[in-house]
Amino acid sequence: MDLLDYVKKGHQLETTTVGHMAQKPAYFVPDSMLVWNLLREFRIRKVHMAVVLNEYGGTVGIVTLEDVVEEIVGEIFDENDSKEEIQKKTGYIVMRAEGIFDVDANTSIDQLSEDLNIKMLEGYQYETVSGFVCEAFGYIPRTGERIKVVLAKANQEENDESKSDNQDEKEKHQIFKLEILAGNARKVSAVRFERINNGYEMLESKEMTRLFPKIIKMKWSGDEESDSTEYDEDSFPRRPEDDLSNEHEDERDNQSRH
C-alpha cells in the first residue's frame, strides 16, 4: 500500500529506495519455531508477516498471519482466489486402481457423486465427504477404521417388472468399503473408497431382503479376511414372524418359571 503514496509523485520512484519506504525492521524467526509461539509473537508485536531463516542465517521464505490461522482452522479463501485454486486446495479424487479411489475429506459430495457414479438420498445434511463419512460411522472415525456401505447408483432407469427383487437391488445399488487413511480426533482428512463387486453374494448369504436406512451400512469388525459381521439392527425391517416367535419364547419362559 505504501507504493500508492507515490502514484502522484512518479518522479520520486527513480530516487527512492525500498529501504527508505520500509516502516520498520523486518521480523525474523527461525524455521524451528513452533506455530503456536509464532502466533503469540504476531499478537504481541502486532505484525502479520515474518521472514523465516534457517540455522545458517539463510532465508527460507516468509510466513504470514493467514498461514498460521490456516494451520489451525484449515484453508481460508477470499474473493481473490480463483475457482480452480479453491478446487485444487479443497479436495481431490485419485483412482489408485480399478474401483479404488483415494478421496480428500474436503471433497464436495457433488464431486464424489459424479466421479463414483453414485447418488445420495434426498435430504442429506452434509456437503463434504467428511460429513458423509461421519454420518456413516455415527462418530468421528480414526485412521485405519473401516466400514461397508450400500449406495445408490446414478442414472438408473425404471425397473423391469420381469426382473427379481435381488436383480433390481444389484442394478440399483453398489457396495463400497470405506477406509480412513488419515484423520484425528477432530476430523477426517482422507478416505479410500473401494468398490466391492461380489458384495451382494455376501448379503444374500445373510438372508437379507431389503435395506433402507438413510445410509445403508454394515460394520465389519476385525481384519478384511474375517467373516465375522456386525450389522446395525435398525438396517433390517422387522418381520411379523419375528414378533410371533418372540411372543412364544416369552410364554415358554413364563411356564418354566411356574
Phi, psi and omega per residue, in radians:
M1 nan -0.420 -3.122
D2 -1.091 -0.528 -3.130
L3 -1.131 -0.462 -3.131
L4 -1.124 -0.459 3.119
D5 -1.177 -0.337 -3.076
Y6 -1.766 0.055 -3.094
V7 -1.068 -0.750 -3.124
K8 -1.417 -0.106 3.140
K9 -2.169 1.008 -3.048
G10 -1.024 -0.560 -3.109
H11 -1.168 -0.421 -3.128
Q12 -1.289 -0.379 -3.139
L13 -1.127 -0.423 -3.121
E14 -1.280 -0.340 -3.093
T15 -2.070 -0.174 -3.095
T16 -1.587 2.342 3.115
T17 -1.629 2.803 3.108
V18 -1.136 -0.654 3.112
G19 -1.052 -0.585 3.117
H20 -1.193 -0.556 -3.129
M21 -1.370 -0.415 -3.104
A22 -1.106 2.243 -3.085
Q23 -1.423 -0.478 -3.107
K24 -2.700 2.795 3.095
P25 -1.081 2.640 3.124
A26 -1.186 2.658 3.110
Y27 -1.722 2.059 -3.105
F28 -1.806 2.451 3.098
V29 -2.368 2.607 3.078
P30 -1.329 2.679 -3.130
D31 -1.227 -0.191 3.115
S32 -1.569 0.000 -3.097
M33 -1.218 2.406 3.118
L34 -1.264 2.551 -3.112
V35 -1.069 -0.697 -3.129
W36 -1.082 -0.701 3.109
N37 -1.177 -0.626 3.112
L38 -1.147 -0.714 3.098
L39 -1.055 -0.720 3.113
R40 -1.113 -0.720 3.125
E41 -1.163 -0.662 3.077
F42 -1.018 -0.747 -3.114
R43 -1.197 -0.708 -3.115
I44 -1.208 -0.786 -3.076
R45 -1.462 -0.214 -3.117
K46 1.024 0.816 3.057
V47 -2.157 2.781 -3.095
H48 -2.071 0.084 -3.074
M49 -2.606 2.570 3.095
A50 -2.503 2.641 3.069
V51 -1.673 2.217 -3.077
V52 -1.664 2.250 -3.128
L53 -2.040 2.610 3.045
N54 -1.580 -3.050 -3.059
E55 -1.169 -0.316 3.131
Y56 -1.652 0.013 -3.117
G57 1.545 0.051 3.103
G58 -1.377 2.644 -3.108
T59 -1.395 2.165 3.087
V60 -1.553 -0.664 -3.123
G61 2.850 -2.839 3.088
I62 -2.141 2.693 3.096
V63 -2.317 2.414 -3.101
T64 -1.996 2.947 3.094
L65 -1.086 -0.610 3.105
E66 -1.101 -0.677 3.095
D67 -1.061 -0.726 -3.131
V68 -1.151 -0.787 -3.120
V69 -1.122 -0.654 3.136
E70 -1.153 -0.499 3.056
E71 -1.159 -0.430 -3.093
I72 -1.607 -0.830 -3.008
V73 -1.906 -0.094 -3.091
G74 1.738 -3.072 -3.061
E75 -1.084 2.427 3.080
I76 -2.040 2.231 -3.095
F77 -2.066 2.618 3.074
D78 -2.346 -2.977 -3.067
E79 -1.178 -0.255 -3.131
N80 -1.486 -0.232 3.137
D81 -1.470 2.257 3.140
S82 -1.332 2.858 3.132
K83 -1.094 -0.661 3.133
E84 -1.138 -0.714 3.121
E85 -1.141 -0.688 3.136
I86 -1.137 -0.784 3.131
Q87 -1.113 -0.639 -3.135
K88 -1.165 -0.620 -3.073
K89 -1.525 -0.450 -2.986
T90 -1.717 -0.140 -3.139
G91 3.141 2.684 3.083
Y92 -2.633 2.693 3.027
I93 -2.339 2.036 -3.099
V94 -2.058 2.183 3.095
M95 -1.496 1.924 -3.122
R96 -1.390 -0.597 3.115
A97 -2.773 3.132 -3.140
E98 -1.083 2.029 3.113
G99 1.425 0.097 -3.134
I100 -2.110 2.130 -3.071
F101 -2.245 2.287 2.986
D102 -1.679 2.169 -2.976
V103 -2.177 2.299 3.018
D104 -1.258 2.402 -3.045
A105 -1.173 -0.309 3.105
N106 -1.481 -0.044 3.125
T107 -1.102 2.437 -3.127
S108 -1.239 2.657 3.117
I109 -1.115 -0.610 3.115
D110 -1.091 -0.739 3.119
Q111 -1.161 -0.710 3.109
L112 -1.091 -0.777 -3.129
S113 -1.088 -0.675 -3.126
E114 -1.206 -0.792 -3.062
D115 -1.295 -0.578 -3.103
L116 -1.712 0.009 3.113
N117 0.996 0.867 3.104
I118 -2.188 2.930 -3.121
K119 -2.361 2.208 3.096
M120 -1.429 2.635 3.112
L121 -1.224 2.748 -3.141
E122 -1.155 2.525 3.013
G123 1.537 0.194 3.115
Y124 -1.238 2.592 -2.972
Q125 -1.790 0.081 -3.086
Y126 -1.920 2.775 -3.135
E127 -2.028 -0.331 -3.069
T128 -2.143 2.951 3.089
V129 -1.097 -0.585 3.116
S130 -1.043 -0.780 3.108
G131 -1.131 -0.695 3.104
F132 -1.091 -0.778 -3.111
V133 -1.139 -0.742 -3.140
C134 -1.121 -0.624 3.097
E135 -1.245 -0.624 3.122
A136 -1.133 -0.754 3.135
F137 -1.355 -0.561 -3.047
G138 1.580 0.037 3.122
Y139 -2.854 3.113 3.096
I140 -1.451 1.879 -3.075
P141 -1.310 2.726 3.099
R142 -1.694 2.942 3.124
T143 -1.038 2.316 3.111
G144 1.693 -0.260 3.139
E145 -1.277 2.604 -3.086
R146 -2.290 2.713 3.064
I147 -2.716 2.681 3.074
K148 -2.029 2.316 -3.086
V149 -2.262 2.678 3.068
V150 -1.906 2.149 -3.105
L151 -2.116 2.591 3.133
A152 -1.308 2.433 3.053
K153 -1.344 2.606 3.139
A154 -1.453 2.707 3.026
N155 1.011 0.860 3.087
Q156 -1.615 2.369 3.133
E157 -1.468 3.058 3.131
E158 -1.074 2.565 -3.101
N159 -1.178 2.521 3.036
D160 -1.512 2.171 -3.075
E161 -1.116 -0.381 -3.125
S162 -1.341 -0.225 -3.105
K163 -1.540 2.618 3.105
S164 -1.342 2.919 3.124
D165 -1.091 -0.662 -3.135
N166 -1.147 -0.689 3.107
Q167 -1.148 -0.721 3.100
D168 -1.080 -0.704 -3.121
E169 -1.108 -0.717 3.140
K170 -1.140 -0.653 -3.086
E171 -1.387 -0.445 -3.073
K172 -1.605 -0.390 -3.042
H173 -2.248 2.801 3.124
Q174 -2.421 2.368 3.127
I175 -1.610 2.337 3.069
F176 -2.180 2.487 2.963
K177 -1.742 2.177 3.138
L178 -1.800 2.279 3.081
E179 -2.230 2.258 -3.139
I180 -1.366 2.026 -3.127
L181 -1.532 -0.565 -3.123
A182 -2.699 2.528 3.133
G183 2.910 3.107 3.098
N184 -2.562 -2.869 -3.076
A185 -1.222 -0.277 -3.074
R186 -1.770 -0.490 -3.050
K187 -2.799 2.864 3.020
V188 -1.751 2.370 -3.084
S189 -1.858 -0.703 -3.096
A190 -2.582 2.520 -3.079
V191 -2.365 2.508 3.029
R192 -1.838 2.204 3.051
F193 -1.805 2.101 3.123
E194 -2.098 2.050 3.137
R195 -1.278 2.277 -3.131
I196 -1.850 1.990 -3.065
N197 -1.380 -0.562 -3.100
N198 -1.760 0.414 -3.055
G199 -1.129 -0.600 -3.070
Y200 -1.291 -0.373 3.012
E201 -1.136 -0.660 3.096
M202 -1.192 -0.653 3.127
L203 -1.155 -0.723 -3.124
E204 -1.162 -0.537 3.134
S205 -1.177 -0.364 3.107
K206 -1.631 0.112 3.125
E207 0.985 0.796 3.118
M208 -1.570 2.333 -3.090
T209 -1.634 -0.912 -3.100
R210 -2.742 2.473 3.133
L211 -2.121 2.254 3.125
F212 -2.656 0.862 2.882
P213 -1.392 3.136 -3.119
K214 -1.044 -0.834 2.948
I215 -2.098 2.084 -3.088
I216 -1.432 2.118 -2.980
K217 -2.534 2.666 3.035
M218 -2.410 2.207 3.140
K219 -1.614 2.209 3.102
W220 -1.677 2.075 3.110
S221 -1.650 2.418 3.132
G222 1.619 -2.831 -3.087
D223 -1.366 3.003 -3.120
E224 -1.125 -0.573 -3.081
E225 -1.326 -0.254 -3.079
S226 -1.269 2.476 3.119
D227 -1.674 -0.047 -3.130
S228 -1.240 2.215 -3.046
T229 -2.175 2.368 3.135
E230 -1.996 1.983 -3.064
Y231 -1.760 2.583 3.023
D232 -1.370 2.250 -3.046
E233 -1.111 -0.584 -3.120
D234 -1.257 -0.150 -3.109
S235 -1.414 -0.138 -3.059
F236 -2.027 2.343 3.060
P237 -1.261 2.457 3.103
R238 -1.380 2.454 3.138
R239 -1.843 2.611 -3.141
P240 -1.001 -0.682 -3.108
E241 -1.138 -0.457 3.083
D242 -1.156 -0.734 3.126
D243 -1.145 -0.691 3.130
L244 -1.122 -0.744 -3.135
S245 -1.132 -0.617 3.104
N246 -1.169 -0.647 3.109
E247 -1.149 -0.722 3.119
H248 -1.104 -0.692 3.131
E249 -1.132 -0.651 3.110
D250 -1.162 -0.684 3.117
E251 -1.122 -0.728 3.134
R252 -1.132 -0.641 3.115
D253 -1.144 -0.695 3.137
N254 -1.169 -0.705 3.125
Q255 -1.128 -0.685 -3.128
S256 -1.167 -0.527 3.128
R257 -1.246 -0.621 3.131
H258 -1.394 nan nan
